[in-house]
Each structure stands twice: as C-alpha cells, then as structure tokens.
Amino acid sequence: MSHLLLTLALLALQACLCRGACVEVDSNTEAVEKKGFKLGCISCKKRGEVPASAFVDWYFQESVDHNFTHVYNYKNKEANITDERFFERLVWNGSKHTNDLQDGSIFILNVTFNDTGRYKCIFSRTLMYPAYEFSTFPNKTIDMTVVPELTRGWASILSEVMMYVSLIGLQVWLVIEMIYCYRKISVAGEEALRESAPEYLAIASESKDNCAAVQVAE
C-alpha cells in the first residue's frame, strides 16, 4: 500500500511540473490568404520560481525598405491594436489570466497578401527579487509569407508516404505470421495424430484380447 501511495505522489508531482513547463517553439511562417494565422512568440523565464510581470509589443515591417511599425500591445490583460491596417483582425493568443506572460502569440484574422513581411514581438519583463527588480527585453522575429493555398514540403510528403508504407508492411508481416502459425499448428496436429495412432491401435488390440480371455473363461 505504501508503494502505491508513493507512486501516486510521484505521478502527481510530475504532472504539476509538466503543467508549469515552458517550451520555446518557433512560429510557422507560411500563411494562407483569407485564412487565420497564428504568429507564435514564446519567451520562457530562466528562473521559473521568481515572480515577474510582463507586457508584449508587436511590430510589423512590410519590406526591408520600411521601418518597423508598432501594431499591437498587450498589457495588464488588455489588448490594444495601434495600426489601422490590423483593426479587428488581431486577437491575443498568448498567456491567459496572468501578468507573468511567457506566451505572447497573436492570431491574424482574414490574412491578405499585404500582411506579408517581418514581424517582431518584444517582451518587457520585470523580475521581482526580494531586494531588487531586474528588467529584460527578449524578442522574436518572424518572416511571414502569404500564399494562395497551403503548400506541403517534401519532408511532410515523404513522412506521410513512409507512414503508409510502414502500415502496409506491418499488415503484410502480420498476415505472414498468421499463416506461419497456422501451418505450424496444423503440422503439429498431424504429427500428434500419427504418434497417437499406434498407441490407440495397441490399446484397442489389448482390449480385444482381454475380452476374448473373459469369454473363454466363462
């Protein structure tokens, strides 16, 4: 019983650790016209146990000939779109119900070809230590392209083909194993019958002799 309780406690602790984990994943870069698209921006704290607060600013650069323009701000759980090109088209898709932001992702609605360009998100994070505060400004840059329809890379196609080949190969292997096992069982059954036949005949002959002896004695 004690081993079971210890196991459950370890599993609960592991689940808590997993919920609190933060992994920095690169954003996708290819959006489809007239569809929605997530601009991913994750910045994990190096010291997870230190309380902190943060806000996020997003900037957009149409091309190398243009400067970055401020388009979005998320602070104190409130969003503000600052560029009219994105009015009613940017939605917060990051950390919820907290000022300790680590996921600063946003979602673009109804993507157009004019949205092609470079996006930059900047975290303004303040780490609150017992004796002082420390500010950091991690940032991520995303080069987004807009296409008429989603294209698949050769790696994706090859992985899907390999998956189907593996499934077919597994099914063929199972069929071969079933046939092999069936034949093996059949051969074993035939050998058992051949081995038991002389014994059966011997028992039958002995029974016949015994019956004849009884009749003679009578």
N, C-alpha and C positions, 0 to 999 in steps of 0.2 A: 504493500500500500504506500509506503514511504517513497519507494522508487517511482511510483506512478505520480505522486504529488510533485516530486522533484522534476520529473519530465514535463508536467503541465506548466510548472513555474518557469522553466527554461523556454518553453514554446511561447508563453505569454510575453516574456522579456524580449525574445527575438522579434515577435510581432510588433511590439512597441518600437523597437529600434528601426524596423523596416518602415513603419509609418513616418518616422521622423527623418528618414534618409532623404538626401537631396542629390540628384544626379544632373550634371550639366550636359544636355543633349543639343546638338546642332540643329538649327531650324531647317526645314525644307526650303528650297529656293525656286521651285517652279510652280507658278500659279496658273489656273485656267480662267480664261475670260468668262465673265458673268457668274463665276462661282465664288464661294467664300474661300479664304486662305488664312492660315494661322502663321503669324510671324513669331517664332519661338525665341524667347530670350530668358535664360535661366542663369542666375549668379548665386552660387551656394556660399554661405558663410564659412570661413575657415575654422571658426570657433563656434560650434553649434550651441554650446552652453551659455554663451554670452548674450544677454538681451540686446536687441537692436531695433531700430526703426529705419525705414527707407521709403523713398518715393522714386518713381521712374519717369523719365522723359524719353520720347521717341522723336527722331529727326529723319527727314527724307531728302535725298539728293537725286534729282531727275537724271543727271548725267555729270560727267566729270567737269563740264563747263559751268555748272551751277553750284552754289553753296548749299550746305545743309540748311533745311528749313524746319523749325520746330512745328510738329504736327499734333503731339499728344502728351498729356501729363496725367499721371495717376498718383494722388497723394491723399493721405488720411481717408482712404476708402472711397474717394470721389474721383471721377474721370472728367477730363476737360479736353475737348478737341479744339486745337488752335489754328487749324488750316482749313479754309472753306472747301478745298477740294475733297476733304475727307469727312465733311459734316454728315452725320447719321450713318457713317459707313465703318467707323472704328468702334470695336467693342472690347472691353477688358476681358482677357482670358488667362489671367495670372492668379497669384495667391489671393485667397478669399478670407474675409473675416479676420484680418490681421494687418498690423502696420509693419511687421517684420517681413517685408517682401523678399522672396527669393526667386519667384517666377514672375517675370514682368512681361509675359507674352500678351499680344493683342491679336484680334481677328478682324480681317478686312472683309466687308460685305460687298458683293457685286463688283468684283475686280474688273478693271478696264486696262487697256494697253498703256494708258497714261500712268498707271501705277508702277510700271517697270522702273527700276532704279535701285539705289542703295539706301538701306535703312539702318539706322543706328539707335540702339537703346542704351541709356546711361542710368545706372543705379546711383542714387545719392544715399549712402548708408552710413548711419551713425551707430557705432558700437559703444554700449554704455557699461564701462568698467566701474568698480566700486569707487575709485578715486579720480577718474577722469573719463572723457569721451574721446573717441577716435573716429574720424570720418574717412571713408573710402569711396571711390567712384569707378567701380568696374563697369565695363561696357562691352557690347557685342555689335558686330557689323554683319549685315545680311545683304547679299546681292540677289535681288529678286527679278525673275524674268516672267513675262506673261505669254502664254501660248494659247492658240485656238482650242486645242484639246490636249489632254494629258498624254504624254509620250512615255513609253516604257523603255528603260535602258536594257542593254544586252545582258547585264548581270541579273536583272529581275526575270527576263525571259528564260535565261539558262537555268536559273534556280528552279523555276516552275517546271521546266522540262525534266530536270533531274528528279524532282519530286515525283512526277508521274511515272518516270522510268523505274524509280525505286519501288513505288507501289505495285507496278506490274510485275517487277522482278520478285517481290515478296509473295505475291499471289501465286506465281508460277512455282516458286520454291515450296509453298505450302501444298500445292496440288501434287508435286513430285513426292513430297514427304508422305502424303496420304496414300498414294499409290504404292510406295515402297513398304509402308507399314502394313497395308492390306495384303500385299503379296507375301510378306514375311509371316503374317499371321496364318495365311492360307497354307503356306508350306509347312509351318509348324503343326497345323491341324492335321494335315495329311500324314506327316511323319508319326504323329501321335496315334493316328488310326492304324497305320501299318504296324507300329510296335505293339499295339494292344490286341491286334487280330490273333496272333499265335497264342497269347495268353487266354483270350476268350475261347479259342478252339480247345485248348488244353483243359480249361475248366469245364467246358461242355462235355468233352470226352470222359473226364473223370466222373462227372455227374452221371453220365450214361452207364459207366462201368459199375458205379455204386448201386444204381437202380437195378441192374441186371443181377448183381450179387444178392440183393434183397429178395428179388423174385425167386432165385434158386433156393435161397434159404427157406422161403415159405413153402 
